[in-house]
């Protein structure tokens, strides 16, 4: 018996010695080797190797290097000889330049590049790596914070993998999991998440507006070029506070009425409410705000003392006037030079008054003048030397795209063929225009629709549009197309002009039928002529509306590119010449008012910095508000029908067609908003 006890004690001592002096040192040695390997791999945790950071991969190498057949790192090893000395032999068959970075996350005092898996539905590197532990601080550690805050129960924790699993049908893309993830490894990677409306929108207690997260999941604001806080002003409208709503809008744009009437509203295309029934009528609610708001926005308007700096702006369109507005508020002396007899640019001469009344545009321009902006009309600037000689410290070129493109077919130089820009400009500047009884409009964009509808209002009996693709490919706004058809305009699809013949009292338009082929550079299917399908029709006037481009911007000695457009930095709008900036249609080609406004804001920020300022043009014009509860099971409800003037009245006058929302309609429409910008806060 005593022998057995002694043997047991001896065995225990031997086991202790083995663990203490063999196994533990090996484990310690393994950890040291892991850390040494990690130090040689760049340490940037980019995830290109498929592991959760360099430490995770180093662990895998330490445990079983035979499993690693091919390793690729865009930040290739700093000391390959030392790696070899550690018993590690690595190879890479991929071109490091071809490897894409997973993400760039700001991290003060640390490397920027962090590992990122592609969204909450994957947990790819954290769960699929072989050999490495999930102890990298930049990978999912299975703590479950994301699952605990998910308001719709879309995230659960897999007990075996100890990692997040996402039910994509339930996921609303609200972004709460992104906010609480302790390692910053979750991000929203798709704007096309399917939404289950029965459990998506949770009830919210009244919480301060600062609870919203910036650009997390309110896609309407994300897709607004000017970054207007759409959910916030919609919420004010729902509360019956149009004055506060207008103040929110004016925090980002100096033309709320223009945008409320003619904005192309890309925000509505991303509105989640549209997945249930119809998107929120964001543009119409903006119109309601400016029609019913007062001067609250002026109370908190931020202005700066004079800086003694002068800025010259060429072009009094939305881009130029927006830049002028913000630069004047920053204390700079701003002068805008406009070649036309009135300010407004394309919003004045290319948009018919039945869509944008002149007095409304003039009122907003007056607000810009009130800040001290000087506008010199009938003044053409052909050289920047003029401005430099007059002591201007910086220049913003916002000359638009004023040169209309011709049809490029035989006979397009006939005096009975005019461009849409010349036509609309003559009408808007009250010049005499004679069209005859039958008019053809060539093109499918907004300018073509405007030309056709304007022709009707000038007494033309028949207006025919010809477009070389189908209605689905027409670039014009859908509502504008519908209004044109409602007013009796005939649209001929899959028809393209081939020849024009002047018959003295009329003009003959020959067109050929088209069919659609493969998509072209624009993403639309290419029109292909059908041989032998030509036909001719007589008209009194033909209006060409197939596009326009900037007119000779090279005279300003800045670099130009495709389509005669000025090349400018996308963020600062800086050109190739120091102190010279450009924005609007002269940079993008024909685009929208809201895009031009966005360019004006960017240019104002950059120019202010160039002149020694801080570039901070943001301001808070509306008070913080408390939110209201949202139903977690919304009922289907469509937009209220927009009141409009009678058809017989609209086609014989330039009166504004849409009459706007009543208070009840506006509040009801705004209350349909899902409040995607809100999140829950702990008490």
JORA-V90469 format. One record per backbone hydrogen bond with DSSP energy under -0.5 kcal/mol. CO is the residue of the C=O (numbers start at 1). NH is the residue of the N-H. If there is no record, write none. Layout:
BEGIN
CO|NH / CO|NH
END
This chain:
BEGIN
1|5 / 2|6 / 3|7 / 4|8 / 5|9 / 6|10 / 7|11 / 8|12 / 9|13 / 10|14 / 11|15 / 12|16 / 13|17 / 14|18 / 15|19 / 16|20 / 17|21 / 18|22 / 18|23 / 19|24 / 22|26 / 23|27 / 24|28 / 25|29 / 26|30 / 27|31 / 28|32 / 29|33 / 30|34 / 31|35 / 32|36 / 33|37 / 34|38 / 35|39 / 36|40 / 37|40 / 38|41 / 40|78 / 46|102 / 47|50 / 51|53 / 53|57 / 54|58 / 55|59 / 56|60 / 57|61 / 58|62 / 59|63 / 60|64 / 61|65 / 64|67 / 65|68 / 67|69 / 79|83 / 80|84 / 81|85 / 82|86 / 83|86 / 83|88 / 84|87 / 87|89 / 88|90 / 91|71 / 94|96 / 95|98 / 95|99 / 96|99 / 103|114 / 107|110 / 112|105 / 112|114 / 117|119 / 119|122 / 119|123 / 123|127 / 124|127 / 124|128 / 125|129 / 129|131 / 133|135 / 136|139 / 144|148 / 145|149 / 146|150 / 150|153 / 154|167 / 156|158 / 156|165 / 157|159 / 158|162 / 158|163 / 163|158 / 165|156 / 166|168 / 167|170 / 167|171 / 175|179 / 176|180 / 177|181 / 181|184 / 185|117 / 187|189 / 195|197 / 196|199 / 196|200 / 200|202 / 207|627 / 208|211 / 209|212 / 213|216 / 217|219 / 218|221 / 218|222 / 219|223 / 221|224 / 223|225 / 224|227 / 228|230 / 229|233 / 230|234 / 231|235 / 232|236 / 233|237 / 234|238 / 235|239 / 236|241 / 237|240 / 241|245 / 242|246 / 243|247 / 244|248 / 245|249 / 246|250 / 247|251 / 248|251 / 249|252 / 249|253 / 255|259 / 256|260 / 257|261 / 258|261 / 258|262 / 259|263 / 265|268 / 265|269 / 266|270 / 267|270 / 268|271 / 271|274 / 272|275 / 273|276 / 273|277 / 280|282 / 281|285 / 282|286 / 283|287 / 284|288 / 285|289 / 286|290 / 287|291 / 288|292 / 289|293 / 295|298 / 295|299 / 296|299 / 296|300 / 298|301 / 301|303 / 309|333 / 310|393 / 310|394 / 311|335 / 312|396 / 313|315 / 313|337 / 314|398 / 316|344 / 317|321 / 318|322 / 319|323 / 320|324 / 321|325 / 322|326 / 323|327 / 324|328 / 325|329 / 326|330 / 327|332 / 328|331 / 329|304 / 331|307 / 331|308 / 332|334 / 333|311 / 334|374 / 335|313 / 336|338 / 336|376 / 337|315 / 338|379 / 340|378 / 344|347 / 345|348 / 345|349 / 346|350 / 346|351 / 350|352 / 352|355 / 352|356 / 354|657 / 357|360 / 357|361 / 358|362 / 359|363 / 360|364 / 361|365 / 362|366 / 363|367 / 364|368 / 365|369 / 366|370 / 368|371 / 368|373 / 369|372 / 374|336 / 374|376 / 375|377 / 376|338 / 380|382 / 383|386 / 383|387 / 384|388 / 385|389 / 386|390 / 387|392 / 388|391 / 394|312 / 395|581 / 396|314 / 396|398 / 397|583 / 400|402 / 402|404 / 403|549 / 409|412 / 410|500 / 411|414 / 414|417 / 416|418 / 416|542 / 418|544 / 419|423 / 420|424 / 421|425 / 422|426 / 423|427 / 424|428 / 425|429 / 426|431 / 427|430 / 437|461 / 437|462 / 438|540 / 438|541 / 439|464 / 440|543 / 441|443 / 441|466 / 442|545 / 444|476 / 445|449 / 446|450 / 447|451 / 448|452 / 449|453 / 450|454 / 451|455 / 452|456 / 453|457 / 454|458 / 455|458 / 455|460 / 456|459 / 462|439 / 463|490 / 464|441 / 465|492 / 466|443 / 467|494 / 467|495 / 469|494 / 470|473 / 470|474 / 471|474 / 477|481 / 478|482 / 479|483 / 480|484 / 481|485 / 482|486 / 483|487 / 484|489 / 485|488 / 489|491 / 490|465 / 490|492 / 491|493 / 492|467 / 494|514 / 496|512 / 498|410 / 499|510 / 501|503 / 501|508 / 503|505 / 506|503 / 507|509 / 507|539 / 508|501 / 508|510 / 509|511 / 509|537 / 510|498 / 510|499 / 511|535 / 512|496 / 513|530 / 515|528 / 518|526 / 520|523 / 524|520 / 526|517 / 528|515 / 529|531 / 530|533 / 535|511 / 537|509 / 539|507 / 541|440 / 542|418 / 542|544 / 543|442 / 543|545 / 544|420 / 545|445 / 547|405 / 548|590 / 549|403 / 550|552 / 552|555 / 553|556 / 554|557 / 559|567 / 561|564 / 562|565 / 563|550 / 565|561 / 566|568 / 569|573 / 573|582 / 574|569 / 576|578 / 577|580 / 579|395 / 580|575 / 581|397 / 583|586 / 584|587 / 584|588 / 585|589 / 586|566 / 592|596 / 593|597 / 594|598 / 595|599 / 596|600 / 597|601 / 598|602 / 599|603 / 600|604 / 601|605 / 602|606 / 603|607 / 604|608 / 605|609 / 606|610 / 607|611 / 608|613 / 609|612 / 615|617 / 619|621 / 625|209 / 643|659 / 643|660 / 646|649 / 646|650 / 647|651 / 649|652 / 650|653 / 657|645 / 662|666 / 663|667 / 664|668 / 665|669 / 666|670 / 667|671 / 669|672 / 670|673 / 675|678 / 677|213
END
